[in-house]
């Protein structure tokens, strides 16, 4: 127990609304990082779907080409030219 007038070290359990407000603050502060990570995860998901369809019935080559084009646009493949990330 903490002495009177001193807040405890461990905060009480947060409600869902408090967690959402905290996440909203973090999202506003690091919006670019969050958006970039979302784009990268989306590209990886499209790649996995493309590979799956390629292995299943050969139609995945379209997915793989789309994945490569998306990765190129994001600047993942041409990492030496970071100004391409401004296109996101």
C-alpha angles and dihedrals in degrees: 000000000000122000118262114283094019116107115233118257094233114058117225119258111294121233120235091257093052090050091050091050091051091048090049090054092050091045092053092047096048100025096138092052093049093048092048092050090049090052092048092049090048091052091049091050091051089050092052091048090049093050091048093053091043090056093044104048112344096259092107093086086082089053092047092051090048090050092051092048092048092048090048091051091050091053094242095123095039095045092157090072106056094173087081088072088073088073092071 
